[in-house]
Amino acid sequence: MVRFLSTEEVAELAGIAPDTISSYLSRSRGRPPEKRLIPEPDILLGASRPVPGWRLETILAWLASRPGAGARRDLRR
């Protein structure tokens, strides 16, 4: 059985607020994968108001690829 992480669990692993994860999701819509602030959820649960869920492996890979506090990604070429 596959277990999916909630927004709150992802935020805890990343050391940021759950609202930040929600903001990353909304700001990433329509961006190409390499420009997203957080990976696309692995699953959406629910019909009327879907709740995102991620596999642990997805989040661990994302955390490993994050540049770290204070990095200015907008200055890279």
PyMOL Python script that loads the backbone (N, CA, C, O; Angstrom):
from pymol import cmd

cmd.read_pdbstr("""\
ATOM      1  N   MET A   1       0.845  -1.199   0.000  1.00  0.00           N
ATOM      2  CA  MET A   1       0.000   0.000   0.000  1.00  0.00           C
ATOM      3  C   MET A   1       0.878   1.247   0.000  1.00  0.00           C
ATOM      4  O   MET A   1       1.807   1.370   0.798  1.00  0.00           O
ATOM      5  N   VAL A   2       0.569   2.160  -0.902  1.00  0.00           N
ATOM      6  CA  VAL A   2       1.323   3.405  -1.005  1.00  0.00           C
ATOM      7  C   VAL A   2       0.712   4.427  -0.065  1.00  0.00           C
ATOM      8  O   VAL A   2      -0.508   4.588  -0.016  1.00  0.00           O
ATOM      9  N   ARG A   3       1.562   5.114   0.676  1.00  0.00           N
ATOM     10  CA  ARG A   3       1.115   6.175   1.574  1.00  0.00           C
ATOM     11  C   ARG A   3       1.502   7.514   0.958  1.00  0.00           C
ATOM     12  O   ARG A   3       2.619   7.681   0.468  1.00  0.00           O
ATOM     13  N   PHE A   4       0.589   8.450   0.986  1.00  0.00           N
ATOM     14  CA  PHE A   4       0.834   9.776   0.440  1.00  0.00           C
ATOM     15  C   PHE A   4       0.918  10.789   1.572  1.00  0.00           C
ATOM     16  O   PHE A   4       0.190  10.696   2.560  1.00  0.00           O
ATOM     17  N   LEU A   5       1.814  11.756   1.418  1.00  0.00           N
ATOM     18  CA  LEU A   5       2.001  12.799   2.417  1.00  0.00           C
ATOM     19  C   LEU A   5       1.052  13.959   2.158  1.00  0.00           C
ATOM     20  O   LEU A   5       0.804  14.338   1.013  1.00  0.00           O
ATOM     21  N   SER A   6       0.533  14.509   3.233  1.00  0.00           N
ATOM     22  CA  SER A   6      -0.354  15.675   3.143  1.00  0.00           C
ATOM     23  C   SER A   6       0.483  16.952   3.050  1.00  0.00           C
ATOM     24  O   SER A   6       1.701  16.923   3.224  1.00  0.00           O
ATOM     25  N   THR A   7      -0.173  18.045   2.779  1.00  0.00           N
ATOM     26  CA  THR A   7       0.481  19.349   2.751  1.00  0.00           C
ATOM     27  C   THR A   7       1.178  19.623   4.073  1.00  0.00           C
ATOM     28  O   THR A   7       2.302  20.125   4.088  1.00  0.00           O
ATOM     29  N   GLU A   8       0.531  19.303   5.172  1.00  0.00           N
ATOM     30  CA  GLU A   8       1.102  19.535   6.496  1.00  0.00           C
ATOM     31  C   GLU A   8       2.357  18.694   6.716  1.00  0.00           C
ATOM     32  O   GLU A   8       3.335  19.173   7.290  1.00  0.00           O
ATOM     33  N   GLU A   9       2.330  17.451   6.264  1.00  0.00           N
ATOM     34  CA  GLU A   9       3.490  16.573   6.429  1.00  0.00           C
ATOM     35  C   GLU A   9       4.661  17.027   5.558  1.00  0.00           C
ATOM     36  O   GLU A   9       5.816  16.964   5.981  1.00  0.00           O
ATOM     37  N   VAL A  10       4.363  17.481   4.348  1.00  0.00           N
ATOM     38  CA  VAL A  10       5.411  17.992   3.466  1.00  0.00           C
ATOM     39  C   VAL A  10       6.029  19.241   4.085  1.00  0.00           C
ATOM     40  O   VAL A  10       7.251  19.397   4.085  1.00  0.00           O
ATOM     41  N   ALA A  11       5.199  20.119   4.606  1.00  0.00           N
ATOM     42  CA  ALA A  11       5.690  21.342   5.241  1.00  0.00           C
ATOM     43  C   ALA A  11       6.597  21.011   6.424  1.00  0.00           C
ATOM     44  O   ALA A  11       7.638  21.643   6.605  1.00  0.00           O
ATOM     45  N   GLU A  12       6.210  20.034   7.220  1.00  0.00           N
ATOM     46  CA  GLU A  12       7.023  19.645   8.370  1.00  0.00           C
ATOM     47  C   GLU A  12       8.389  19.115   7.924  1.00  0.00           C
ATOM     48  O   GLU A  12       9.413  19.468   8.511  1.00  0.00           O
ATOM     49  N   LEU A  13       8.408  18.278   6.902  1.00  0.00           N
ATOM     50  CA  LEU A  13       9.670  17.751   6.382  1.00  0.00           C
ATOM     51  C   LEU A  13      10.563  18.862   5.830  1.00  0.00           C
ATOM     52  O   LEU A  13      11.785  18.817   5.976  1.00  0.00           O
ATOM     53  N   ALA A  14       9.948  19.850   5.200  1.00  0.00           N
ATOM     54  CA  ALA A  14      10.696  20.944   4.582  1.00  0.00           C
ATOM     55  C   ALA A  14      11.070  22.037   5.583  1.00  0.00           C
ATOM     56  O   ALA A  14      11.918  22.882   5.296  1.00  0.00           O
ATOM     57  N   GLY A  15      10.442  22.017   6.752  1.00  0.00           N
ATOM     58  CA  GLY A  15      10.717  23.041   7.747  1.00  0.00           C
ATOM     59  C   GLY A  15      10.098  24.386   7.412  1.00  0.00           C
ATOM     60  O   GLY A  15      10.639  25.437   7.756  1.00  0.00           O
ATOM     61  N   ILE A  16       8.951  24.339   6.732  1.00  0.00           N
ATOM     62  CA  ILE A  16       8.237  25.560   6.366  1.00  0.00           C
ATOM     63  C   ILE A  16       6.769  25.420   6.759  1.00  0.00           C
ATOM     64  O   ILE A  16       6.330  24.340   7.155  1.00  0.00           O
ATOM     65  N   ALA A  17       6.023  26.493   6.650  1.00  0.00           N
ATOM     66  CA  ALA A  17       4.614  26.494   7.050  1.00  0.00           C
ATOM     67  C   ALA A  17       3.750  25.817   5.983  1.00  0.00           C
ATOM     68  O   ALA A  17       4.058  25.896   4.794  1.00  0.00           O
ATOM     69  N   PRO A  18       2.665  25.150   6.407  1.00  0.00           N
ATOM     70  CA  PRO A  18       1.743  24.555   5.431  1.00  0.00           C
ATOM     71  C   PRO A  18       1.210  25.563   4.421  1.00  0.00           C
ATOM     72  O   PRO A  18       0.993  25.216   3.260  1.00  0.00           O
ATOM     73  N   ASP A  19       0.998  26.799   4.844  1.00  0.00           N
ATOM     74  CA  ASP A  19       0.528  27.832   3.913  1.00  0.00           C
ATOM     75  C   ASP A  19       1.550  28.102   2.809  1.00  0.00           C
ATOM     76  O   ASP A  19       1.180  28.473   1.696  1.00  0.00           O
ATOM     77  N   THR A  20       2.833  27.917   3.117  1.00  0.00           N
ATOM     78  CA  THR A  20       3.874  28.101   2.110  1.00  0.00           C
ATOM     79  C   THR A  20       3.762  27.028   1.037  1.00  0.00           C
ATOM     80  O   THR A  20       3.922  27.313  -0.150  1.00  0.00           O
ATOM     81  N   ILE A  21       3.488  25.795   1.452  1.00  0.00           N
ATOM     82  CA  ILE A  21       3.307  24.704   0.488  1.00  0.00           C
ATOM     83  C   ILE A  21       2.116  25.030  -0.420  1.00  0.00           C
ATOM     84  O   ILE A  21       2.196  24.871  -1.638  1.00  0.00           O
ATOM     85  N   SER A  22       1.021  25.484   0.177  1.00  0.00           N
ATOM     86  CA  SER A  22      -0.155  25.860  -0.618  1.00  0.00           C
ATOM     87  C   SER A  22       0.169  26.988  -1.588  1.00  0.00           C
ATOM     88  O   SER A  22      -0.295  26.984  -2.728  1.00  0.00           O
ATOM     89  N   SER A  23       0.962  27.949  -1.140  1.00  0.00           N
ATOM     90  CA  SER A  23       1.377  29.054  -2.007  1.00  0.00           C
ATOM     91  C   SER A  23       2.257  28.547  -3.144  1.00  0.00           C
ATOM     92  O   SER A  23       2.088  28.961  -4.291  1.00  0.00           O
ATOM     93  N   TYR A  24       3.197  27.651  -2.834  1.00  0.00           N
ATOM     94  CA  TYR A  24       4.050  27.069  -3.877  1.00  0.00           C
ATOM     95  C   TYR A  24       3.197  26.376  -4.936  1.00  0.00           C
ATOM     96  O   TYR A  24       3.457  26.502  -6.132  1.00  0.00           O
ATOM     97  N   LEU A  25       2.180  25.645  -4.490  1.00  0.00           N
ATOM     98  CA  LEU A  25       1.300  24.942  -5.433  1.00  0.00           C
ATOM     99  C   LEU A  25       0.586  25.922  -6.354  1.00  0.00           C
ATOM    100  O   LEU A  25       0.580  25.741  -7.572  1.00  0.00           O
ATOM    101  N   SER A  26      -0.013  26.952  -5.781  1.00  0.00           N
ATOM    102  CA  SER A  26      -0.784  27.885  -6.603  1.00  0.00           C
ATOM    103  C   SER A  26       0.125  28.688  -7.532  1.00  0.00           C
ATOM    104  O   SER A  26      -0.262  28.979  -8.664  1.00  0.00           O
ATOM    105  N   ARG A  27       1.327  29.054  -7.074  1.00  0.00           N
ATOM    106  CA  ARG A  27       2.253  29.821  -7.896  1.00  0.00           C
ATOM    107  C   ARG A  27       2.924  28.970  -8.966  1.00  0.00           C
ATOM    108  O   ARG A  27       3.491  29.513  -9.914  1.00  0.00           O
ATOM    109  N   SER A  28       2.872  27.646  -8.833  1.00  0.00           N
ATOM    110  CA  SER A  28       3.513  26.751  -9.797  1.00  0.00           C
ATOM    111  C   SER A  28       2.593  26.344 -10.934  1.00  0.00           C
ATOM    112  O   SER A  28       3.057  25.798 -11.935  1.00  0.00           O
ATOM    113  N   ARG A  29       1.305  26.596 -10.801  1.00  0.00           N
ATOM    114  CA  ARG A  29       0.359  26.192 -11.850  1.00  0.00           C
ATOM    115  C   ARG A  29       0.743  26.800 -13.191  1.00  0.00           C
ATOM    116  O   ARG A  29       1.008  27.997 -13.297  1.00  0.00           O
ATOM    117  N   GLY A  30       0.769  25.949 -14.209  1.00  0.00           N
ATOM    118  CA  GLY A  30       1.061  26.405 -15.554  1.00  0.00           C
ATOM    119  C   GLY A  30       2.539  26.551 -15.875  1.00  0.00           C
ATOM    120  O   GLY A  30       2.896  26.822 -17.022  1.00  0.00           O
ATOM    121  N   ARG A  31       3.403  26.375 -14.884  1.00  0.00           N
ATOM    122  CA  ARG A  31       4.837  26.479 -15.135  1.00  0.00           C
ATOM    123  C   ARG A  31       5.376  25.134 -15.615  1.00  0.00           C
ATOM    124  O   ARG A  31       4.828  24.085 -15.280  1.00  0.00           O
ATOM    125  N   PRO A  32       6.451  25.170 -16.398  1.00  0.00           N
ATOM    126  CA  PRO A  32       7.090  23.906 -16.777  1.00  0.00           C
ATOM    127  C   PRO A  32       7.714  23.262 -15.538  1.00  0.00           C
ATOM    128  O   PRO A  32       8.013  23.961 -14.570  1.00  0.00           O
ATOM    129  N   PRO A  33       7.912  21.952 -15.552  1.00  0.00           N
ATOM    130  CA  PRO A  33       8.414  21.246 -14.362  1.00  0.00           C
ATOM    131  C   PRO A  33       9.679  21.854 -13.752  1.00  0.00           C
ATOM    132  O   PRO A  33       9.807  21.898 -12.529  1.00  0.00           O
ATOM    133  N   GLU A  34      10.604  22.317 -14.574  1.00  0.00           N
ATOM    134  CA  GLU A  34      11.859  22.851 -14.038  1.00  0.00           C
ATOM    135  C   GLU A  34      11.692  24.221 -13.372  1.00  0.00           C
ATOM    136  O   GLU A  34      12.594  24.683 -12.674  1.00  0.00           O
ATOM    137  N   LYS A  35      10.565  24.861 -13.581  1.00  0.00           N
ATOM    138  CA  LYS A  35      10.298  26.175 -12.981  1.00  0.00           C
ATOM    139  C   LYS A  35       9.317  26.107 -11.808  1.00  0.00           C
ATOM    140  O   LYS A  35       9.003  27.131 -11.200  1.00  0.00           O
ATOM    141  N   ARG A  36       8.836  24.910 -11.493  1.00  0.00           N
ATOM    142  CA  ARG A  36       7.864  24.765 -10.408  1.00  0.00           C
ATOM    143  C   ARG A  36       8.552  24.938  -9.059  1.00  0.00           C
ATOM    144  O   ARG A  36       9.723  24.590  -8.905  1.00  0.00           O
ATOM    145  N   LEU A  37       7.834  25.470  -8.093  1.00  0.00           N
ATOM    146  CA  LEU A  37       8.360  25.656  -6.752  1.00  0.00           C
ATOM    147  C   LEU A  37       8.247  24.384  -5.909  1.00  0.00           C
ATOM    148  O   LEU A  37       8.947  24.231  -4.908  1.00  0.00           O
ATOM    149  N   ILE A  38       7.374  23.487  -6.315  1.00  0.00           N
ATOM    150  CA  ILE A  38       7.162  22.212  -5.635  1.00  0.00           C
ATOM    151  C   ILE A  38       6.708  21.212  -6.707  1.00  0.00           C
ATOM    152  O   ILE A  38       6.059  21.602  -7.678  1.00  0.00           O
ATOM    153  N   PRO A  39       7.039  19.946  -6.541  1.00  0.00           N
ATOM    154  CA  PRO A  39       6.600  18.977  -7.563  1.00  0.00           C
ATOM    155  C   PRO A  39       5.076  18.877  -7.644  1.00  0.00           C
ATOM    156  O   PRO A  39       4.357  19.121  -6.674  1.00  0.00           O
ATOM    157  N   GLU A  40       4.623  18.514  -8.821  1.00  0.00           N
ATOM    158  CA  GLU A  40       3.204  18.224  -9.019  1.00  0.00           C
ATOM    159  C   GLU A  40       2.802  17.125  -8.033  1.00  0.00           C
ATOM    160  O   GLU A  40       3.555  16.166  -7.860  1.00  0.00           O
ATOM    161  N   PRO A  41       1.647  17.233  -7.385  1.00  0.00           N
ATOM    162  CA  PRO A  41       1.214  16.148  -6.486  1.00  0.00           C
ATOM    163  C   PRO A  41       1.119  14.823  -7.248  1.00  0.00           C
ATOM    164  O   PRO A  41       0.760  14.789  -8.425  1.00  0.00           O
ATOM    165  N   ASP A  42       1.445  13.748  -6.554  1.00  0.00           N
ATOM    166  CA  ASP A  42       1.347  12.420  -7.149  1.00  0.00           C
ATOM    167  C   ASP A  42      -0.103  11.956  -7.252  1.00  0.00           C
ATOM    168  O   ASP A  42      -0.435  11.090  -8.061  1.00  0.00           O
ATOM    169  N   ILE A  43      -0.961  12.545  -6.419  1.00  0.00           N
ATOM    170  CA  ILE A  43      -2.369  12.165  -6.407  1.00  0.00           C
ATOM    171  C   ILE A  43      -3.207  13.346  -5.908  1.00  0.00           C
ATOM    172  O   ILE A  43      -2.738  14.155  -5.108  1.00  0.00           O
ATOM    173  N   LEU A  44      -4.429  13.435  -6.380  1.00  0.00           N
ATOM    174  CA  LEU A  44      -5.412  14.387  -5.856  1.00  0.00           C
ATOM    175  C   LEU A  44      -6.579  13.561  -5.334  1.00  0.00           C
ATOM    176  O   LEU A  44      -7.165  12.764  -6.066  1.00  0.00           O
ATOM    177  N   LEU A  45      -6.906  13.757  -4.078  1.00  0.00           N
ATOM    178  CA  LEU A  45      -7.986  13.000  -3.447  1.00  0.00           C
ATOM    179  C   LEU A  45      -9.205  13.875  -3.245  1.00  0.00           C
ATOM    180  O   LEU A  45      -9.088  15.012  -2.788  1.00  0.00           O
ATOM    181  N   GLY A  46     -10.352  13.364  -3.575  1.00  0.00           N
ATOM    182  CA  GLY A  46     -11.602  14.096  -3.403  1.00  0.00           C
ATOM    183  C   GLY A  46     -12.099  14.643  -4.722  1.00  0.00           C
ATOM    184  O   GLY A  46     -11.336  14.794  -5.677  1.00  0.00           O
ATOM    185  N   ALA A  47     -13.363  14.934  -4.763  1.00  0.00           N
ATOM    186  CA  ALA A  47     -13.975  15.379  -6.009  1.00  0.00           C
ATOM    187  C   ALA A  47     -14.229  16.883  -6.018  1.00  0.00           C
ATOM    188  O   ALA A  47     -13.755  17.582  -6.913  1.00  0.00           O
ATOM    189  N   SER A  48     -14.963  17.386  -5.042  1.00  0.00           N
ATOM    190  CA  SER A  48     -15.355  18.791  -5.080  1.00  0.00           C
ATOM    191  C   SER A  48     -14.191  19.727  -4.756  1.00  0.00           C
ATOM    192  O   SER A  48     -14.061  20.790  -5.364  1.00  0.00           O
ATOM    193  N   ARG A  49     -13.358  19.342  -3.815  1.00  0.00           N
ATOM    194  CA  ARG A  49     -12.196  20.155  -3.441  1.00  0.00           C
ATOM    195  C   ARG A  49     -11.008  19.220  -3.246  1.00  0.00           C
ATOM    196  O   ARG A  49     -10.726  18.804  -2.122  1.00  0.00           O
ATOM    197  N   PRO A  50     -10.302  18.883  -4.342  1.00  0.00           N
ATOM    198  CA  PRO A  50      -9.232  17.889  -4.265  1.00  0.00           C
ATOM    199  C   PRO A  50      -8.111  18.281  -3.310  1.00  0.00           C
ATOM    200  O   PRO A  50      -7.728  19.448  -3.226  1.00  0.00           O
ATOM    201  N   VAL A  51      -7.601  17.301  -2.604  1.00  0.00           N
ATOM    202  CA  VAL A  51      -6.501  17.476  -1.655  1.00  0.00           C
ATOM    203  C   VAL A  51      -5.262  16.812  -2.261  1.00  0.00           C
ATOM    204  O   VAL A  51      -5.314  15.642  -2.639  1.00  0.00           O
ATOM    205  N   PRO A  52      -4.141  17.552  -2.356  1.00  0.00           N
ATOM    206  CA  PRO A  52      -2.946  16.965  -2.949  1.00  0.00           C
ATOM    207  C   PRO A  52      -2.259  15.981  -2.012  1.00  0.00           C
ATOM    208  O   PRO A  52      -2.337  16.097  -0.789  1.00  0.00           O
ATOM    209  N   GLY A  53      -1.585  15.012  -2.618  1.00  0.00           N
ATOM    210  CA  GLY A  53      -0.790  14.053  -1.866  1.00  0.00           C
ATOM    211  C   GLY A  53       0.474  13.717  -2.639  1.00  0.00           C
ATOM    212  O   GLY A  53       0.446  13.617  -3.866  1.00  0.00           O
ATOM    213  N   TRP A  54       1.579  13.544  -1.929  1.00  0.00           N
ATOM    214  CA  TRP A  54       2.865  13.235  -2.542  1.00  0.00           C
ATOM    215  C   TRP A  54       3.444  11.968  -1.936  1.00  0.00           C
ATOM    216  O   TRP A  54       3.250  11.689  -0.753  1.00  0.00           O
ATOM    217  N   ARG A  55       4.164  11.197  -2.762  1.00  0.00           N
ATOM    218  CA  ARG A  55       4.933  10.061  -2.255  1.00  0.00           C
ATOM    219  C   ARG A  55       6.151  10.618  -1.524  1.00  0.00           C
ATOM    220  O   ARG A  55       6.663  11.680  -1.877  1.00  0.00           O
ATOM    221  N   LEU A  56       6.605   9.904  -0.519  1.00  0.00           N
ATOM    222  CA  LEU A  56       7.780  10.330   0.241  1.00  0.00           C
ATOM    223  C   LEU A  56       8.975  10.511  -0.696  1.00  0.00           C
ATOM    224  O   LEU A  56       9.736  11.467  -0.547  1.00  0.00           O
ATOM    225  N   GLU A  57       9.144   9.608  -1.654  1.00  0.00           N
ATOM    226  CA  GLU A  57      10.274   9.689  -2.585  1.00  0.00           C
ATOM    227  C   GLU A  57      10.242  10.983  -3.401  1.00  0.00           C
ATOM    228  O   GLU A  57      11.286  11.578  -3.666  1.00  0.00           O
ATOM    229  N   THR A  58       9.063  11.407  -3.789  1.00  0.00           N
ATOM    230  CA  THR A  58       8.913  12.649  -4.560  1.00  0.00           C
ATOM    231  C   THR A  58       9.405  13.833  -3.746  1.00  0.00           C
ATOM    232  O   THR A  58      10.135  14.685  -4.251  1.00  0.00           O
ATOM    233  N   ILE A  59       9.000  13.881  -2.481  1.00  0.00           N
ATOM    234  CA  ILE A  59       9.359  15.015  -1.625  1.00  0.00           C
ATOM    235  C   ILE A  59      10.833  14.974  -1.249  1.00  0.00           C
ATOM    236  O   ILE A  59      11.483  16.019  -1.199  1.00  0.00           O
ATOM    237  N   LEU A  60      11.371  13.794  -0.985  1.00  0.00           N
ATOM    238  CA  LEU A  60      12.794  13.705  -0.647  1.00  0.00           C
ATOM    239  C   LEU A  60      13.659  14.168  -1.824  1.00  0.00           C
ATOM    240  O   LEU A  60      14.666  14.846  -1.621  1.00  0.00           O
ATOM    241  N   ALA A  61      13.274  13.808  -3.044  1.00  0.00           N
ATOM    242  CA  ALA A  61      14.010  14.259  -4.231  1.00  0.00           C
ATOM    243  C   ALA A  61      13.908  15.778  -4.377  1.00  0.00           C
ATOM    244  O   ALA A  61      14.890  16.443  -4.708  1.00  0.00           O
ATOM    245  N   TRP A  62      12.720  16.320  -4.129  1.00  0.00           N
ATOM    246  CA  TRP A  62      12.524  17.766  -4.204  1.00  0.00           C
ATOM    247  C   TRP A  62      13.384  18.483  -3.160  1.00  0.00           C
ATOM    248  O   TRP A  62      14.044  19.475  -3.471  1.00  0.00           O
ATOM    249  N   LEU A  63      13.376  17.982  -1.931  1.00  0.00           N
ATOM    250  CA  LEU A  63      14.163  18.607  -0.867  1.00  0.00           C
ATOM    251  C   LEU A  63      15.654  18.575  -1.202  1.00  0.00           C
ATOM    252  O   LEU A  63      16.374  19.539  -0.939  1.00  0.00           O
ATOM    253  N   ALA A  64      16.110  17.476  -1.777  1.00  0.00           N
ATOM    254  CA  ALA A  64      17.529  17.346  -2.129  1.00  0.00           C
ATOM    255  C   ALA A  64      17.925  18.316  -3.242  1.00  0.00           C
ATOM    256  O   ALA A  64      19.090  18.702  -3.341  1.00  0.00           O
ATOM    257  N   SER A  65      16.969  18.710  -4.074  1.00  0.00           N
ATOM    258  CA  SER A  65      17.283  19.589  -5.202  1.00  0.00           C
ATOM    259  C   SER A  65      17.091  21.068  -4.880  1.00  0.00           C
ATOM    260  O   SER A  65      17.431  21.924  -5.697  1.00  0.00           O
ATOM    261  N   ARG A  66      16.555  21.379  -3.710  1.00  0.00           N
ATOM    262  CA  ARG A  66      16.321  22.782  -3.356  1.00  0.00           C
ATOM    263  C   ARG A  66      17.645  23.487  -3.101  1.00  0.00           C
ATOM    264  O   ARG A  66      18.548  22.892  -2.514  1.00  0.00           O
ATOM    265  N   PRO A  67      17.786  24.737  -3.527  1.00  0.00           N
ATOM    266  CA  PRO A  67      19.071  25.420  -3.437  1.00  0.00           C
ATOM    267  C   PRO A  67      19.480  25.833  -2.022  1.00  0.00           C
ATOM    268  O   PRO A  67      20.662  26.075  -1.779  1.00  0.00           O
ATOM    269  N   GLY A  68      18.550  25.920  -1.097  1.00  0.00           N
ATOM    270  CA  GLY A  68      18.896  26.313   0.269  1.00  0.00           C
ATOM    271  C   GLY A  68      18.484  27.738   0.573  1.00  0.00           C
ATOM    272  O   GLY A  68      18.174  28.519  -0.326  1.00  0.00           O
ATOM    273  N   ALA A  69      18.485  28.057   1.833  1.00  0.00           N
ATOM    274  CA  ALA A  69      18.055  29.374   2.293  1.00  0.00           C
ATOM    275  C   ALA A  69      18.953  30.467   1.728  1.00  0.00           C
ATOM    276  O   ALA A  69      20.178  30.340   1.744  1.00  0.00           O
ATOM    277  N   GLY A  70      18.354  31.519   1.240  1.00  0.00           N
ATOM    278  CA  GLY A  70      19.085  32.671   0.750  1.00  0.00           C
ATOM    279  C   GLY A  70      19.549  32.585  -0.690  1.00  0.00           C
ATOM    280  O   GLY A  70      20.120  33.546  -1.207  1.00  0.00           O
ATOM    281  N   ALA A  71      19.321  31.461  -1.352  1.00  0.00           N
ATOM    282  CA  ALA A  71      19.754  31.328  -2.744  1.00  0.00           C
ATOM    283  C   ALA A  71      18.872  32.176  -3.650  1.00  0.00           C
ATOM    284  O   ALA A  71      17.651  32.198  -3.497  1.00  0.00           O
ATOM    285  N   ARG A  72      19.490  32.867  -4.582  1.00  0.00           N
ATOM    286  CA  ARG A  72      18.763  33.704  -5.534  1.00  0.00           C
ATOM    287  C   ARG A  72      18.704  32.982  -6.863  1.00  0.00           C
ATOM    288  O   ARG A  72      19.598  33.133  -7.694  1.00  0.00           O
ATOM    289  N   ARG A  73      17.668  32.204  -7.069  1.00  0.00           N
ATOM    290  CA  ARG A  73      17.522  31.436  -8.309  1.00  0.00           C
ATOM    291  C   ARG A  73      17.257  32.339  -9.511  1.00  0.00           C
ATOM    292  O   ARG A  73      17.533  31.962 -10.650  1.00  0.00           O
ATOM    293  N   ASP A  74      16.723  33.524  -9.254  1.00  0.00           N
ATOM    294  CA  ASP A  74      16.398  34.426 -10.364  1.00  0.00           C
ATOM    295  C   ASP A  74      17.644  35.036 -10.991  1.00  0.00           C
ATOM    296  O   ASP A  74      17.553  35.622 -12.070  1.00  0.00           O
ATOM    297  N   LEU A  75      18.800  34.918 -10.353  1.00  0.00           N
ATOM    298  CA  LEU A  75      20.020  35.483 -10.889  1.00  0.00           C
ATOM    299  C   LEU A  75      20.805  34.490 -11.748  1.00  0.00           C
ATOM    300  O   LEU A  75      21.784  34.868 -12.391  1.00  0.00           O
ATOM    301  N   ARG A  76      20.385  33.234 -11.762  1.00  0.00           N
ATOM    302  CA  ARG A  76      21.077  32.212 -12.551  1.00  0.00           C
ATOM    303  C   ARG A  76      20.750  32.360 -14.025  1.00  0.00           C
ATOM    304  O   ARG A  76      19.658  32.791 -14.394  1.00  0.00           O
ATOM    305  N   ARG A  77      21.693  32.005 -14.847  1.00  0.00           N
ATOM    306  CA  ARG A  77      21.468  32.041 -16.294  1.00  0.00           C
ATOM    307  C   ARG A  77      21.276  30.656 -16.811  1.00  0.00           C
ATOM    308  O   ARG A  77      21.072  30.467 -18.011  1.00  0.00           O
TER     309      ARG A  77
END
""", "prot")
cmd.dss("prot")
cmd.show_as("cartoon", "prot")
cmd.util.cbc("prot")
cmd.orient("prot")
